[in-house]
Amino acid sequence: MKDTGFSLLPTMIGSMPYKDAGEACSVIARFLKDIPCWPQLPNRSPKEGMAVQVGDGFPGIVEKGNDLLIDETTDHSGALEQLYMAYLENDSDKFPITEEYASGLYELLKQPDLSPLAVKGQLIGPISWGLSVKDNSGKVILYNEILSDAAAKLIRLKAGWQEKILSQISKNTIIFIDEPAMTSYGSAFFSLPKERVIALLQEVLDGISGLKGIHCCGNTDWSLILSTGIDILNFDAYNFAESLTLYPSEVKAFLDRNGAIAWGIIPTDETNIQKETVASLKDRLEEAMATFTRKGIAIKQLVEHGLLTPSCGLAGVKEEVAVLALELLTGLSREMRRVYG
């Protein structure tokens, strides 16, 4: 594994409430100097919704606002062949994310005086995307082996393209695969076998050469996530800190092989953002970490191989509240680094 000694530096998940990409990036440049992240702006356009954002170029895709459909009434075998050819040639330039779908990414590239330690990008993962896209009969494509396989290959190419673009800002890139749908894994709504889930996730992860992570903003089978080739596990430590403590041996093995935990300790709803302080969040984070130290994981290891993030995206709050969340995030990072060195 690569170096993950972040010592609780702050970064973010992706989405922000702004409609102006310049405003969003100036806020990010102000708060996240060490590990900036390009902002996804779904309030600016439906095309910046996390599912729609990566759909451009998929054979037969039709956008209807925030919904994605596969039009199966015409033959898309040629387009599918082109996708597989680009995949075999590892030609990510054939499947970029254009400015129309990611204004914040292009705006971040224009920011002056950025000299970060690393830069972070993100995109929806193959499980969540496969559950977001339907065929003509109304069935989600995740259970269609051909289409779900093609989806993973498309997302892999877009992840690789994004990584290459972000390397203009820093040679140290971090790409998160966002998988909110993994909170439904094991339920009646999600019947894909474990081996298939891992294979689809790994397909995308294998296309990322720098640091790679998975973000899931709820409870899931963390042993499944930890069995993939990730370098960083990002979880909602504000609402679901205890969920990861059910897997102490897997977490210890992950940290021992130089993995990092990104603690999503900053709330993303307005009530809790306005209620919390750096001191209250420090108490909450230390208690979350203590559950691991009681199971034999050293606090030094948790701190050294740790990042701090909001628990999820910030698109659902007012702009001034998003700023407050980032103030809490950076303040907590400074305080934890001061105390733990």
Residue, then its C-alpha position, 0 to 999 in steps of 0.5 A: m500500500k501507499d503512504t496513508g499517514f494523514s494524521l487526521l487531516p481534513t477533506m470532504i465527501g464531494s457535494m456542496p449546496y452552491k450553484d456557482a462553481g467558483e464560489a464553491c472552489s474558493v471555499i474549498a481552497r480556503f478550508l481544505k488547503d492540504i487535501p482539497c476536493w472538487p465540489q459536486l453541485p447537484n443544485r446547479s444542474p440535474k447533470e451534476g447529480m451523482a448518478v447522472q454525472v457518470g452516465d454520459g457515454f453509456p450505451g443507450i443512456v437516456e437522461k430524464g431529469n435526475d432519472l437515468l434509463i437505458d433505451e433498449t428499443t434500438d441496437h447499442s452493440g456498436a457503442l458497447e463494443q467501443l466501451y469495451m475496446a476503450y477498457l481493453e486499451n485503458d483509454s480513459d480519454k474516450f470517456p471523460i466527465t465533461e464540464e457540463y457534468a462537473s463544473g466544480l472539477y474544472e473550476l478547481l483546476k483553475q484555482p491559483d496557488l494550490s499546492p496541496l499534499a494530495v487532491k481528492g476526487q470522487l464518483i458514484g460506484p457501480i453498485s449504487w449506479g446499477l441500482s439508479v439506472k432502469d431498463n425499459s421494463g423498469k428493472v434496475i440494471l444491477y441484476n443484468e450481468i451484461l449491463s452491470d459489467a459494462a457499467a463497472k467498466l465505464i466507471r473504471l474509465k471515468a475514475g482513471w480519467q479523473e485521476k489523470i486530470l487531478s494529477q495536474i494539481s498534485k501527483n498524490t491523488i485520492i479517488f473515492i468510490d461513493e456507495p450509499a446503496m451499500t447500506s441496503y446490502g443484505s436486505a430484501f431490496f438488495s439480493l446480489p451475491k457477495e462475490r458479485v458485489i466485490a467483483l464489481l467494486q474491484e473492477v473499478l478500484d483496479g483502474i485507480s493507480g493512486l490512493k483509492g477509497i470507498h465511502c458509505c454513509g450508513n451501516t453495511d457489512w464492513s468486512l465486505i468493503l475491507s476485503t476489497g483493494i481499498d486504501i481508505l475506508n470512509f464511514d459515517a462516524y457521527n451516526f454509525a460509529e458503533s457499526l465498524t466496531l463489530y469488525p475489530s479483527e478486519v479493521k486491525a488487519f486493514l490498518d496493519r497493511n497501511g490502510a486508513i480510516a476516514w472518520g465522517i465525524i462532522p454531521t451533515d444536517e443543519t440542526n446538528i451542524q449548528k448544535e455541535t462545537v469542536a469540543s463536543l465533536k472531539d469528545r465524540l471522535e475520541e469515544a468512537m476511537a476508544t471503542f477500537t483501542r479497547k479492542g487492542i488497536a493503538i490510538k497512535q495507529l488510528v490517528e496516524h492512519g486517519l482522515l477527518t471528513p463530514s459524514c456525507g455530502l453537504a448539498g442538502v444544507k444552506e451555503e452558510v451552514a456548509v461553511l460552518a461544517l467546514e469550520l468545524l471540520t478544520g477546527l477539529s483536525r487542528e485540535m486533534r493534531r495538537v493533542y495527539g501530535 
